[in-house]
Structure formats: C-alpha cells, structure tokens
Amino acid sequence: CPCLIYGAYIFLPFDAPLLPTVSARLVYTLRCAAFATFPIVLGMIVSAISRLCSSALEPFGELHREVEIHRTYVSQSVHLFILYFFNMAVLATYLPQELLKLIPLLTGLFAISRLIFWMSYAIGRSFRAFGFSMTFLPLLAMLLWNLYGMFVLEPENLLS
C-alpha cells in the first residue's frame, strides 16, 4: 500500500486544488468519497441480482453461498467506508496543501482494494486477506496519523 500510494503520488499528473479553509477541504473530501461508494453500490446491485436469480424456494430463508458472499461484502464495505470516510475527513484538516493530493489517491485505493477483496472473497475465503489488508492498513495508518496530529502536533486545538 505505501508503495502504491507513493508511486501514484509521484507519477500521476494532477494536483489538488487550492483549499485554504477547513470547510473547503471537507467538501473536497466529501466529493472524493462519493467515488468510493462505487464498489458498494455495485455490490448492492450484484447482491440483488443474485438474490433474484437464486434457486432458493423461500426468498427470505436460508441464503446460498453466492448470495451470502455479496451480502457479506456489502455489509463489510459499508462499515469500512464509514470508518474510512471519517478518518479521511479528519486527515484533510491536518494535511498541508501540498499533500492534499493524498485524499483522492486514498479514495481510489479504497475502491480498488474493496473490488480486489470482493473478487478474492468470491474465489475462496482464504484469499480475502490481501484485499482486506489493502483496505484496513491504510485506514489504520490514517487513524494513527490523526491521533498523532490531535494529541501531539496540536493538542491545544483538539476540539476547536
């Protein structure tokens, strides 16, 4: 994950717009986070189609493996997206202007890693650790950086 983010940060030819205020940074983060919902919405659509096409006699009874995979993926993705989004929003308030390029890169990493997790989860449950770690480890790094920023860098502005 660090190598992917670093390579994308160096080699992708875009820069974040000038965002001098905290509210502008939060709106930018919100707009970027909208793209991270794509894998979740896609999972909901596939889950609904698999439930409709399921050969179960009772539609609300025992779920088949095909339906259960998509339902579990959507549920876990929504939980991780909430954590990811709140950590990105806090991160956007602490990052200097030249590092705001990380916000769309982290959003893209989240979306790609959730799709990788979904594919590997469908292949077999033992393969899903790679996709989950690509989602969870950047989330953990953001959380640690946010806590460091709140309690070490700016403890006087903790709640302001």
DSSP file with accessible surface (Angstrom, degrees, kcal/mol):
  #  RESIDUE AA STRUCTURE BP1 BP2  ACC     N-H-->O    O-->H-N    N-H-->O    O-->H-N    TCO  KAPPA ALPHA  PHI   PSI    X-CA   Y-CA   Z-CA
    1    1 A C     >        0   0   43      0, 0.0     4,-2.6     0, 0.0     5,-0.2   0.000 360.0 360.0 360.0 -46.6    0.0    0.0    0.0
    2    2 A P  H  >  +     0   0  107      0, 0.0     4,-2.7     0, 0.0     5,-0.2   0.902 360.0  49.4 -61.8 -36.4    2.7    2.6    0.8
    3    3 A C  H  > S+     0   0  111      2,-0.2     4,-2.7     1,-0.2     5,-0.2   0.901 111.5  48.7 -67.4 -40.6    4.4    1.8   -2.5
    4    4 A L  H  > S+     0   0  103      2,-0.2     4,-2.4     1,-0.2     5,-0.2   0.933 114.7  44.7 -63.1 -46.4    1.2    2.1   -4.5
    5    5 A I  H  X S+     0   0   29     -4,-2.6     4,-2.6     2,-0.2    -2,-0.2   0.926 115.1  47.9 -65.0 -44.1    0.3    5.4   -2.8
    6    6 A Y  H  X S+     0   0  158     -4,-2.7     4,-2.3    -5,-0.2     5,-0.2   0.930 112.9  48.1 -63.6 -44.8    3.9    6.8   -3.2
    7    7 A G  H  X S+     0   0   21     -4,-2.7     4,-2.8    -5,-0.2     5,-0.3   0.918 114.1  46.1 -62.7 -41.9    4.1    5.8   -6.8
    8    8 A A  H  X S+     0   0   24     -4,-2.4     4,-2.0    -5,-0.2    -1,-0.2   0.893 111.3  53.1 -67.3 -37.3    0.7    7.3   -7.6
    9    9 A Y  H  < S+     0   0   59     -4,-2.6    -2,-0.2    -5,-0.2    -1,-0.2   0.904 117.4  36.9 -64.9 -39.6    1.6   10.5   -5.7
   10   10 A I  H  < S+     0   0   83     -4,-2.3    -2,-0.2    -5,-0.2    -1,-0.2   0.922 125.9  33.5 -78.7 -44.3    4.8   10.9   -7.7
   11   11 A F  H  < S+     0   0  167     -4,-2.8    -3,-0.2    -5,-0.2    -2,-0.2   0.660  90.2  92.9 -97.3 -18.2    3.8    9.8  -11.2
   12   12 A L  S  < S-     0   0   79     -4,-2.0     2,-1.8    -5,-0.3    -4,-0.0  -0.665  73.4-133.9 -79.8 130.9    0.1   10.8  -11.6
   13   13 A P        +     0   0  128      0, 0.0     2,-0.3     0, 0.0    -1,-0.1  -0.371  66.6  93.3 -88.5  64.4   -0.1   14.2  -13.2
   14   14 A F        -     0   0   69     -2,-1.8     2,-0.3    -5,-0.2    -2,-0.1  -0.988  50.7-156.9-145.4 156.9   -2.7   16.0  -11.1
   15   15 A D        -     0   0  136     -2,-0.3     3,-0.1    85,-0.0    83,-0.1  -0.949  29.5-103.8-129.0 154.3   -2.6   18.3   -8.1
   16   16 A A        -     0   0   15     -2,-0.3    85,-0.1    81,-0.2     3,-0.1  -0.467  44.9-105.6 -72.8 146.1   -5.2   19.1   -5.5
   17   17 A P        -     0   0   68      0, 0.0     2,-0.5     0, 0.0    -1,-0.1  -0.277  47.7 -81.2 -66.6 163.0   -6.9   22.5   -6.0
   18   18 A L        +     0   0  142      1,-0.1    79,-0.0    -3,-0.1    -3,-0.0  -0.536  53.0 177.9 -68.3 117.7   -6.1   25.3   -3.6
   19   19 A L        +     0   0   16     -2,-0.5     6,-0.1     1,-0.1    -1,-0.1  -0.797  10.4 165.7-126.5  88.7   -8.1   24.7   -0.5
   20   20 A P        +     0   0  105      0, 0.0     2,-0.2     0, 0.0    -1,-0.1   0.784  58.1  60.3 -79.8 -24.3   -7.3   27.3    2.1
   21   21 A T  S  > S-     0   0   71      1,-0.1     4,-1.8     0, 0.0     5,-0.1  -0.676  79.2-125.1-107.1 159.1  -10.2   26.7    4.5
   22   22 A V  H  > S+     0   0   82     -2,-0.2     4,-2.3     1,-0.2     5,-0.2   0.889 111.5  54.8 -65.7 -38.6  -11.2   23.7    6.5
   23   23 A S  H  > S+     0   0   81      1,-0.2     4,-2.2     2,-0.2    -1,-0.2   0.903 106.8  50.5 -65.1 -37.4  -14.7   23.8    5.0
   24   24 A A  H  > S+     0   0   28      1,-0.2     4,-2.3     2,-0.2    -1,-0.2   0.901 110.4  50.4 -66.3 -37.3  -13.3   23.7    1.5
   25   25 A R  H  X S+     0   0   30     -4,-1.8     4,-2.3     2,-0.2    -2,-0.2   0.889 109.9  49.8 -66.7 -38.7  -11.1   20.7    2.5
   26   26 A L  H  X S+     0   0   72     -4,-2.3     4,-2.5     2,-0.2    -2,-0.2   0.890 110.5  49.3 -68.4 -38.0  -14.1   18.9    3.9
   27   27 A V  H  X S+     0   0   66     -4,-2.2     4,-2.5     2,-0.2    -2,-0.2   0.917 110.9  50.8 -65.5 -40.8  -16.2   19.5    0.8
   28   28 A Y  H  X S+     0   0   36     -4,-2.3     4,-2.2     2,-0.2    -2,-0.2   0.924 111.5  47.9 -60.9 -43.5  -13.3   18.2   -1.3
   29   29 A T  H  X S+     0   0    0     -4,-2.3     4,-2.6     2,-0.2    -2,-0.2   0.902 110.6  51.7 -64.4 -40.8  -13.1   15.1    0.8
   30   30 A L  H  X S+     0   0  105     -4,-2.5     4,-1.1     2,-0.2    -2,-0.2   0.917 110.3  48.3 -63.0 -41.5  -16.8   14.6    0.6
   31   31 A R  H  X S+     0   0  177     -4,-2.5     4,-0.6     1,-0.2    -1,-0.2   0.888 113.0  47.5 -67.0 -39.0  -16.7   14.8   -3.2
   32   32 A C  H >X S+     0   0   13     -4,-2.2     3,-1.1     1,-0.2     4,-0.6   0.890 107.3  57.1 -67.0 -38.9  -13.8   12.4   -3.4
   33   33 A A  H >X S+     0   0    3     -4,-2.6     3,-0.6     1,-0.3     4,-0.6   0.757  91.9  70.6 -66.4 -23.0  -15.6   10.0   -1.0
   34   34 A A  H >< S+     0   0   57     -4,-1.1     3,-0.9     1,-0.2    -1,-0.3   0.868  95.7  53.7 -61.5 -32.6  -18.5    9.8   -3.4
   35   35 A F  H X< S+     0   0  157     -3,-1.1     3,-1.2    -4,-0.6    -1,-0.2   0.774  98.4  63.7 -71.7 -25.7  -16.3    7.8   -5.8
   36   36 A A  H << S+     0   0    1     -4,-0.6     4,-0.4    -3,-0.6    -1,-0.2   0.645  91.2  66.2 -73.9 -13.0  -15.5    5.3   -3.0
   37   37 A T  T <X S+     0   0   50     -3,-0.9     4,-2.7    -4,-0.6     5,-0.3   0.608  76.9  88.5 -82.0 -10.0  -19.2    4.3   -2.9
   38   38 A F  H <> S+     0   0  121     -3,-1.2     4,-2.6     1,-0.2     5,-0.2   0.920  87.8  46.2 -55.4 -49.3  -19.0    2.8   -6.4
   39   39 A P  H  > S+     0   0    0      0, 0.0     4,-2.2     0, 0.0    -1,-0.2   0.869 113.3  51.2 -64.7 -29.9  -17.9   -0.7   -5.3
   40   40 A I  H  > S+     0   0   10     -4,-0.4     4,-2.2     2,-0.2    -2,-0.2   0.938 111.8  45.0 -71.1 -45.2  -20.5   -0.7   -2.6
   41   41 A V  H  X S+     0   0   71     -4,-2.7     4,-2.3     2,-0.2    -1,-0.2   0.913 113.1  51.4 -64.7 -40.8  -23.3    0.3   -5.0
   42   42 A L  H  X S+     0   0   60     -4,-2.6     4,-2.6    -5,-0.3     5,-0.2   0.917 109.4  50.8 -61.2 -41.1  -22.1   -2.3   -7.5
   43   43 A G  H  X S+     0   0    0     -4,-2.2     4,-2.5    -5,-0.2    -1,-0.2   0.875 108.5  52.0 -64.2 -37.1  -22.1   -4.9   -4.7
   44   44 A M  H  X S+     0   0   96     -4,-2.2     4,-2.4     2,-0.2    -1,-0.2   0.907 110.6  48.0 -64.7 -41.1  -25.7   -4.0   -3.8
   45   45 A I  H  X S+     0   0   90     -4,-2.3     4,-2.5     2,-0.2    -2,-0.2   0.941 114.2  45.2 -64.9 -47.0  -26.7   -4.4   -7.4
   46   46 A V  H  X S+     0   0   45     -4,-2.6     4,-2.9     1,-0.2     5,-0.2   0.900 112.4  52.7 -65.7 -36.9  -25.0   -7.7   -7.8
   47   47 A S  H  X S+     0   0   17     -4,-2.5     4,-2.1    -5,-0.2    -1,-0.2   0.920 110.3  47.4 -63.8 -42.3  -26.4   -8.9   -4.5
   48   48 A A  H  X S+     0   0   53     -4,-2.4     4,-2.2     2,-0.2    -2,-0.2   0.917 113.5  47.8 -66.0 -41.5  -29.9   -8.0   -5.5
   49   49 A I  H  X S+     0   0   93     -4,-2.5     4,-2.4     1,-0.2    -2,-0.2   0.919 111.8  49.6 -66.2 -41.3  -29.5   -9.8   -8.9
   50   50 A S  H  < S+     0   0   19     -4,-2.9     4,-0.3     1,-0.2    -1,-0.2   0.859 110.8  50.2 -67.8 -32.2  -28.0  -12.9   -7.2
   51   51 A R  H >< S+     0   0   81     -4,-2.1     3,-0.6    -5,-0.2    -1,-0.2   0.897 112.0  47.8 -70.0 -38.5  -30.9  -12.9   -4.7
   52   52 A L  H 3< S+     0   0  148     -4,-2.2    -2,-0.2     1,-0.2    -1,-0.2   0.875 116.2  43.5 -67.4 -37.1  -33.4  -12.7   -7.6
   53   53 A C  T 3< S+     0   0  102     -4,-2.4    -1,-0.2    -5,-0.2    -2,-0.2   0.390  88.4 120.8 -89.8   2.5  -31.7  -15.4   -9.6
   54   54 A S    <   -     0   0   33     -3,-0.6    -3,-0.1    -4,-0.3     9,-0.0  -0.350  63.5-137.9 -67.6 148.8  -31.2  -17.7   -6.6
   55   55 A S        +     0   0  101     -2,-0.1    -1,-0.1     3,-0.0     2,-0.1   0.191  58.0 133.8 -92.2  17.3  -32.8  -21.1   -6.7
   56   56 A A        -     0   0   31     -5,-0.2     7,-0.0     1,-0.1    -2,-0.0  -0.431  54.2-144.3 -69.0 140.7  -34.0  -20.9   -3.1
   57   57 A L  S    S+     0   0  174      1,-0.2    -1,-0.1    -2,-0.1     3,-0.1   0.869  93.0  44.6 -73.3 -35.8  -37.6  -21.9   -2.5
   58   58 A E  S >  S-     0   0  139      4,-0.2     3,-1.5     1,-0.1    -1,-0.2  -0.942  74.9-153.7-109.6 118.9  -38.1  -19.3    0.2
   59   59 A P  T 3  S+     0   0   88      0, 0.0    -1,-0.1     0, 0.0    -3,-0.1   0.806  97.2  38.3 -64.2 -27.7  -36.7  -15.9   -0.8
   60   60 A F  T 3  S+     0   0  188     -3,-0.1     3,-0.1     3,-0.0    -3,-0.0   0.235 104.5  87.7-106.4  15.1  -36.1  -14.9    2.8
   61   61 A G  S <  S-     0   0   26     -3,-1.5     2,-0.1     1,-0.3    -5,-0.0   0.240  93.2 -18.2 -87.7-146.8  -35.0  -18.3    4.0
   62   62 A E  S    S-     0   0  178      1,-0.1     2,-0.3     0, 0.0    -1,-0.3  -0.375  71.3-129.7 -62.2 132.4  -31.5  -19.8    4.1
   63   63 A L        -     0   0   44     -3,-0.1     2,-0.1    -2,-0.1    -1,-0.1  -0.630  14.1-126.9 -88.6 143.4  -29.1  -18.0    1.8
   64   64 A H     >  -     0   0   72     -2,-0.3     4,-2.8     1,-0.1     3,-0.3  -0.390  30.6-103.8 -78.6 165.0  -27.0  -19.8   -0.8
   65   65 A R  H  > S+     0   0  118      1,-0.2     4,-2.3     2,-0.2     5,-0.2   0.890 120.0  55.9 -59.3 -39.3  -23.2  -19.2   -0.9
   66   66 A E  H  > S+     0   0  114      1,-0.2     4,-1.1     2,-0.2    -1,-0.2   0.890 113.5  40.0 -62.6 -39.7  -23.5  -17.0   -4.0
   67   67 A V  H  > S+     0   0    2     -3,-0.3     4,-2.3     2,-0.2    -1,-0.2   0.892 113.1  54.9 -75.8 -39.3  -25.9  -14.7   -2.3
   68   68 A E  H  X S+     0   0   47     -4,-2.8     4,-2.5     1,-0.2     5,-0.2   0.868 103.1  56.4 -65.0 -36.3  -24.1  -14.8    1.1
   69   69 A I  H  X S+     0   0    5     -4,-2.3     4,-2.3    -5,-0.2    -1,-0.2   0.947 111.5  41.9 -60.8 -48.5  -20.8  -13.7   -0.5
   70   70 A H  H  X S+     0   0   33     -4,-1.1     4,-2.4     2,-0.2     5,-0.2   0.890 114.3  51.3 -69.4 -38.5  -22.3  -10.5   -1.9
   71   71 A R  H  X S+     0   0  105     -4,-2.3     4,-2.2     2,-0.2    -1,-0.2   0.928 112.5  45.9 -65.5 -43.4  -24.4   -9.7    1.2
   72   72 A T  H  X S+     0   0   22     -4,-2.5     4,-2.7    -5,-0.2     5,-0.3   0.912 111.3  53.0 -65.7 -41.2  -21.3  -10.0    3.4
   73   73 A Y  H  X S+     0   0    0     -4,-2.3     4,-2.5    -5,-0.2    -2,-0.2   0.930 110.8  46.2 -59.4 -46.8  -19.2   -7.9    1.0
   74   74 A V  H  X S+     0   0   20     -4,-2.4     4,-2.3     2,-0.2     5,-0.2   0.933 113.1  49.6 -64.1 -44.4  -21.7   -5.1    1.0
   75   75 A S  H  X S+     0   0   50     -4,-2.2     4,-1.9     1,-0.2    -2,-0.2   0.945 114.6  43.2 -61.3 -48.4  -22.1   -5.1    4.8
   76   76 A Q  H  X S+     0   0   64     -4,-2.7     4,-2.5     1,-0.2     5,-0.2   0.886 112.6  53.9 -65.9 -36.5  -18.4   -5.1    5.5
   77   77 A S  H  X S+     0   0    0     -4,-2.5     4,-2.5    -5,-0.3    -1,-0.2   0.886 106.9  50.6 -67.0 -38.8  -17.8   -2.5    2.8
   78   78 A V  H  X S+     0   0   49     -4,-2.3     4,-2.1     2,-0.2    -1,-0.2   0.938 111.6  48.3 -64.7 -43.5  -20.3   -0.1    4.3
   79   79 A H  H  X S+     0   0  112     -4,-1.9     4,-1.8     1,-0.2    -2,-0.2   0.937 114.9  44.7 -62.1 -45.5  -18.7   -0.5    7.8
   80   80 A L  H  X S+     0   0   15     -4,-2.5     4,-2.9     1,-0.2    -1,-0.2   0.864 109.7  56.2 -68.2 -34.3  -15.2    0.1    6.4
   81   81 A F  H  X S+     0   0   40     -4,-2.5     4,-3.2    -5,-0.2     5,-0.2   0.910 105.3  51.7 -64.2 -40.3  -16.4    3.1    4.3
   82   82 A I  H  X S+     0   0   80     -4,-2.1     4,-2.2     2,-0.2     5,-0.2   0.949 114.1  43.1 -61.9 -46.9  -17.8    4.9    7.3
   83   83 A L  H  X S+     0   0   91     -4,-1.8     4,-2.0     1,-0.2    -2,-0.2   0.914 115.8  49.3 -63.1 -42.7  -14.5    4.5    9.2
   84   84 A Y  H  X S+     0   0    2     -4,-2.9     4,-2.4     2,-0.2    -2,-0.2   0.925 110.8  49.5 -63.3 -44.8  -12.5    5.4    6.1
   85   85 A F  H  X S+     0   0   44     -4,-3.2     4,-2.4     2,-0.2    -2,-0.2   0.931 111.2  47.3 -65.0 -45.8  -14.6    8.5    5.4
   86   86 A F  H  X S+     0   0  126     -4,-2.2     4,-2.0    -5,-0.2    -1,-0.2   0.905 113.5  48.7 -65.2 -37.3  -14.4    9.9    8.9
   87   87 A N  H  X S+     0   0   22     -4,-2.0     4,-2.5    -5,-0.2    -1,-0.2   0.887 111.3  49.9 -68.9 -36.3  -10.7    9.3    9.0
   88   88 A M  H  X S+     0   0    2     -4,-2.4     4,-2.4     2,-0.2    -2,-0.2   0.885 108.6  53.2 -67.6 -36.9  -10.2   11.0    5.6
   89   89 A A  H  X S+     0   0   17     -4,-2.4     4,-0.9     2,-0.2    -2,-0.2   0.928 113.2  42.7 -64.6 -42.9  -12.3   14.0    6.8
   90   90 A V  H >X S+     0   0   52     -4,-2.0     4,-0.9     1,-0.2     3,-0.7   0.912 112.7  54.0 -68.4 -40.2  -10.1   14.4    9.8
   91   91 A L  H >X S+     0   0   10     -4,-2.5     4,-1.8     1,-0.2     3,-0.9   0.895 102.0  58.5 -60.9 -39.1   -6.9   13.8    7.8
   92   92 A A  H 3< S+     0   0    0     -4,-2.4    -1,-0.2     1,-0.3    -2,-0.2   0.794 102.3  54.5 -63.6 -26.8   -7.9   16.5    5.3
   93   93 A T  H << S+     0   0   52     -4,-0.9    -1,-0.3    -3,-0.7    -2,-0.2   0.746 114.2  40.1 -78.5 -22.1   -8.0   19.1    8.1
   94   94 A Y  H << S+     0   0   41     -3,-0.9    -2,-0.2    -4,-0.9    -1,-0.2   0.659  92.5  97.0 -98.4 -21.4   -4.4   18.2    9.2
   95   95 A L  S  < S-     0   0   10     -4,-1.8     5,-0.1     1,-0.1     2,-0.1  -0.450  74.6-120.2 -72.9 141.6   -2.6   17.8    5.9
   96   96 A P    >   -     0   0   54      0, 0.0     3,-1.5     0, 0.0     4,-0.4  -0.353  34.8-100.1 -71.1 163.7   -0.7   20.7    4.4
   97   97 A Q  G >  S+     0   0   49      1,-0.3     3,-1.4     2,-0.2     4,-0.2   0.872 120.4  55.9 -56.2 -40.5   -1.8   22.0    1.0
   98   98 A E  G 3  S+     0   0  133      1,-0.3     3,-0.3     2,-0.1    -1,-0.3   0.712 107.7  50.0 -71.4 -15.8    0.9   20.1   -1.0
   99   99 A L  G X  S+     0   0   59     -3,-1.5     3,-2.0     1,-0.2    -1,-0.3   0.405  78.3  97.1-100.9   3.2   -0.2   16.8    0.5
  100  100 A L  T X   +     0   0    0     -3,-1.4     3,-1.3    -4,-0.4    -1,-0.2   0.646  65.2  80.4 -67.7 -10.2   -3.9   17.1   -0.2
  101  101 A K  T 3> S+     0   0   16     -3,-0.3     4,-1.2     1,-0.2    -1,-0.3   0.736  79.2  71.4 -64.1 -19.8   -3.3   15.0   -3.4
  102  102 A L  H <> S+     0   0   37     -3,-2.0     4,-3.0     1,-0.2     5,-0.3   0.777  82.2  70.6 -68.1 -26.5   -3.4   12.0   -1.0
  103  103 A I  H <> S+     0   0    0     -3,-1.3     4,-2.0     1,-0.2    -1,-0.2   0.962 104.2  37.0 -61.9 -53.1   -7.2   12.4   -0.5
  104  104 A P  H  > S+     0   0   32      0, 0.0     4,-2.5     0, 0.0    -1,-0.2   0.873 116.7  55.0 -67.8 -29.0   -8.2   11.2   -4.0
  105  105 A L  H  X S+     0   0   16     -4,-1.2     4,-2.4     2,-0.2    -2,-0.2   0.924 109.0  46.2 -67.8 -41.4   -5.4    8.7   -4.0
  106  106 A L  H  X S+     0   0   15     -4,-3.0     4,-2.3     2,-0.2    -1,-0.2   0.869 111.6  52.9 -67.6 -34.4   -6.6    7.1   -0.7
  107  107 A T  H  X S+     0   0    5     -4,-2.0     4,-2.3    -5,-0.3    -2,-0.2   0.932 110.4  46.9 -64.9 -44.7  -10.2    7.1   -2.1
  108  108 A G  H  X S+     0   0   30     -4,-2.5     4,-2.7     1,-0.2     5,-0.3   0.897 110.7  52.4 -63.4 -39.9   -9.0    5.3   -5.2
  109  109 A L  H  X S+     0   0   12     -4,-2.4     4,-2.7     2,-0.2     5,-0.2   0.911 108.8  51.1 -62.7 -39.9   -7.0    2.8   -3.1
  110  110 A F  H  X S+     0   0    0     -4,-2.3     4,-2.2     2,-0.2    -2,-0.2   0.947 112.2  45.6 -61.8 -47.7  -10.2    2.1   -1.1
  111  111 A A  H  X S+     0   0   16     -4,-2.3     4,-1.9     1,-0.2    -2,-0.2   0.933 116.1  45.0 -63.5 -45.5  -12.3    1.5   -4.1
  112  112 A I  H  X S+     0   0   97     -4,-2.7     4,-2.5     1,-0.2    -1,-0.2   0.921 113.1  50.3 -66.1 -41.4   -9.7   -0.7   -5.8
  113  113 A S  H  X S+     0   0    0     -4,-2.7     4,-2.5    -5,-0.3    -1,-0.2   0.865 108.4  52.3 -69.3 -32.0   -9.0   -2.7   -2.7
  114  114 A R  H  X S+     0   0    0     -4,-2.2     4,-2.3    -5,-0.2    -1,-0.2   0.897 110.4  48.5 -68.7 -37.5  -12.7   -3.3   -2.0
  115  115 A L  H  X S+     0   0   50     -4,-1.9     4,-2.4     2,-0.2    -2,-0.2   0.907 111.9  49.1 -67.0 -39.6  -13.0   -4.7   -5.5
  116  116 A I  H  X S+     0   0   47     -4,-2.5     4,-2.7     2,-0.2     5,-0.2   0.917 111.0  50.6 -63.9 -42.1  -10.0   -6.9   -5.1
  117  117 A F  H  X S+     0   0    3     -4,-2.5     4,-2.5    14,-0.3    -2,-0.2   0.922 109.8  50.8 -60.2 -43.1  -11.4   -8.1   -1.8
  118  118 A W  H  X S+     0   0   28     -4,-2.3     4,-1.9     2,-0.2    -2,-0.2   0.926 112.6  45.1 -62.5 -46.1  -14.7   -8.9   -3.4
  119  119 A M  H  X S+     0   0  121     -4,-2.4     4,-1.6     1,-0.2    -1,-0.2   0.928 116.0  45.8 -65.4 -43.5  -13.1  -10.9   -6.2
  120  120 A S  H  X S+     0   0   15     -4,-2.7     4,-2.1     1,-0.2     7,-0.4   0.842 110.7  53.8 -70.6 -30.1  -10.8  -12.8   -3.8
  121  121 A Y  H  < S+     0   0    4     -4,-2.5    -1,-0.2    -5,-0.2    -2,-0.2   0.869 107.8  50.6 -69.4 -35.0  -13.6  -13.5   -1.4
  122  122 A A  H  < S+     0   0   46     -4,-1.9    -2,-0.2    -5,-0.2    -1,-0.2   0.837 109.6  51.5 -71.3 -31.1  -15.6  -15.0   -4.3
  123  123 A I  H  < S-     0   0  124     -4,-1.6     2,-0.3     1,-0.3    -2,-0.2   0.947 132.6 -40.3 -69.0 -48.5  -12.7  -17.2   -5.2
  124  124 A G    ><  -     0   0   12     -4,-2.1     3,-1.4    -5,-0.1     4,-0.4  -0.898  46.8-114.2-177.9 148.8  -12.2  -18.5   -1.7
  125  125 A R  G >  S+     0   0  125     -2,-0.3     3,-0.7     1,-0.3     4,-0.2   0.761 111.2  61.8 -66.3 -24.2  -12.3  -17.3    1.8
  126  126 A S  G 3  S+     0   0  104      1,-0.2     3,-0.4     2,-0.1    -1,-0.3   0.706 100.3  55.3 -76.3 -15.4   -8.6  -17.9    2.4
  127  127 A F  G X  S+     0   0  123     -3,-1.4     3,-0.8    -7,-0.4     4,-0.5   0.508  83.4  85.1 -92.1  -5.7   -7.7  -15.4   -0.4
  128  128 A R  T <>  +     0   0   82     -3,-0.7     4,-2.2    -4,-0.4     5,-0.2   0.631  66.1  82.8 -77.2 -10.7   -9.5  -12.5    1.0
  129  129 A A  H 3> S+     0   0   67     -3,-0.4     4,-2.6     1,-0.2    -1,-0.2   0.864  87.1  56.1 -63.4 -34.9   -6.7  -11.3    3.4
  130  130 A F  H <> S+     0   0  127     -3,-0.8     4,-1.9     2,-0.2    -1,-0.2   0.955 111.1  41.5 -63.1 -50.7   -4.9   -9.4    0.7
  131  131 A G  H  > S+     0   0    0     -4,-0.5     4,-0.9   -15,-0.2   -14,-0.3   0.885 115.6  50.7 -65.2 -38.3   -7.9   -7.3   -0.3
  132  132 A F  H >X S+     0   0   82     -4,-2.2     4,-3.3     1,-0.2     3,-0.7   0.916 109.4  50.2 -67.6 -40.1   -8.8   -6.7    3.3
  133  133 A S  H 3X S+     0   0   40     -4,-2.6     4,-2.2     1,-0.3    -1,-0.2   0.859 104.9  58.0 -68.0 -31.5   -5.3   -5.7    4.3
  134  134 A M  H 3< S+     0   0   11     -4,-1.9    -1,-0.3    -5,-0.2    -2,-0.2   0.752 116.2  36.6 -67.4 -22.2   -5.2   -3.2    1.4
  135  135 A T  H <X S+     0   0    0     -4,-0.9     4,-1.2    -3,-0.7    -2,-0.2   0.855 121.4  42.8 -90.7 -44.6   -8.3   -1.6    2.9
  136  136 A F  H  X S+     0   0   79     -4,-3.3     4,-2.8     2,-0.2     5,-0.2   0.877 106.5  57.0 -77.0 -39.1   -7.5   -1.9    6.6
  137  137 A L  H  X S+     0   0   93     -4,-2.2     4,-2.5    -5,-0.2    -1,-0.2   0.918 108.9  45.5 -65.9 -41.9   -3.8   -1.0    6.7
  138  138 A P  H  > S+     0   0   11      0, 0.0     4,-2.6     0, 0.0    -1,-0.2   0.901 113.1  52.8 -64.7 -34.3   -4.3    2.5    5.1
  139  139 A L  H  X S+     0   0    9     -4,-1.2     4,-2.4     2,-0.2    -2,-0.2   0.930 110.3  46.9 -62.9 -43.2   -7.3    3.0    7.4
  140  140 A L  H  X S+     0   0   66     -4,-2.8     4,-2.6     2,-0.2    -1,-0.2   0.910 111.5  50.9 -65.2 -40.4   -5.1    2.1   10.4
  141  141 A A  H  X S+     0   0   59     -4,-2.5     4,-2.4     2,-0.2    -2,-0.2   0.913 110.9  48.6 -64.4 -41.3   -2.3    4.4    9.2
  142  142 A M  H  X S+     0   0    8     -4,-2.6     4,-2.8     2,-0.2    -2,-0.2   0.916 111.0  50.8 -63.9 -41.8   -4.8    7.3    8.8
  143  143 A L  H  X S+     0   0   72     -4,-2.4     4,-2.6     2,-0.2     5,-0.2   0.932 111.6  46.8 -61.9 -44.9   -6.2    6.7   12.3
  144  144 A L  H  X S+     0   0  104     -4,-2.6     4,-2.4     1,-0.2    -1,-0.2   0.906 113.3  48.8 -64.7 -40.9   -2.7    6.7   13.8
  145  145 A W  H  X S+     0   0  106     -4,-2.4     4,-2.7     2,-0.2    -1,-0.2   0.910 111.6  50.0 -65.1 -40.6   -1.7    9.9   11.9
  146  146 A N  H  X S+     0   0    2     -4,-2.8     4,-2.5     2,-0.2    -2,-0.2   0.914 112.1  46.6 -64.4 -42.8   -5.0   11.5   13.0
  147  147 A L  H  X S+     0   0   67     -4,-2.6     4,-2.7     2,-0.2     5,-0.4   0.907 112.9  50.2 -65.4 -40.1   -4.4   10.6   16.7
  148  148 A Y  H  X>S+     0   0  106     -4,-2.4     4,-2.3    -5,-0.2     5,-1.8   0.924 112.5  47.5 -61.2 -45.1   -0.8   11.8   16.4
  149  149 A G  I  <>S+     0   0    0     -4,-2.7     5,-2.0     3,-0.2    -2,-0.2   0.898 115.7  44.3 -64.7 -39.1   -2.0   15.1   14.9
  150  150 A M  I  <5S+     0   0   46     -4,-2.5    -2,-0.2    -5,-0.2    -1,-0.2   0.915 125.7  27.6 -72.8 -43.5   -4.7   15.6   17.5
  151  151 A F  I  <5S+     0   0  122     -4,-2.7    -3,-0.2    -5,-0.2    -2,-0.2   0.709 133.4  24.2 -97.2 -21.2   -2.7   14.7   20.6
  152  152 A V  I  <5S+     0   0   87     -4,-2.3    -3,-0.2    -5,-0.4    -4,-0.1   0.812 125.0  37.0-110.4 -51.2    0.9   15.5   19.7
  153  153 A L  I   <S+     0   0   84     -5,-1.8    -3,-0.2     1,-0.2    -4,-0.2   0.912 135.4  10.8 -73.3 -44.7    1.0   18.2   17.0
  154  154 A E    > < +     0   0   75     -5,-2.0     3,-0.8    -6,-0.3    -1,-0.2  -0.447  67.3 149.6-134.4  63.7   -1.9   20.3   18.0
  155  155 A P  G >  S+     0   0   69      0, 0.0     3,-1.1     0, 0.0     4,-0.2   0.824  75.5  60.2 -69.8 -23.8   -3.2   19.4   21.5
  156  156 A E  G 3  S+     0   0  136      1,-0.3     3,-0.2    -3,-0.1    -2,-0.1   0.763 107.6  45.3 -73.0 -22.8   -4.3   23.0   22.1
  157  157 A N  G <  S+     0   0   71     -3,-0.8     3,-0.3     1,-0.2    -1,-0.3  -0.048  75.7 126.0-106.6  31.4   -6.7   22.8   19.1
  158  158 A L  S <  S+     0   0   62     -3,-1.1    -1,-0.2     1,-0.2    -2,-0.1   0.918  86.3  16.9 -60.5 -45.1   -8.1   19.4   20.0
  159  159 A L              0   0  170     -3,-0.2    -1,-0.2    -4,-0.2    -2,-0.1   0.298 360.0 360.0-114.0  10.4  -11.8   20.4   20.0
  160  160 A S              0   0  121     -3,-0.3    -3,-0.0    -4,-0.0    -4,-0.0  -0.670 360.0 360.0-105.3 360.0  -11.7   23.7   18.1
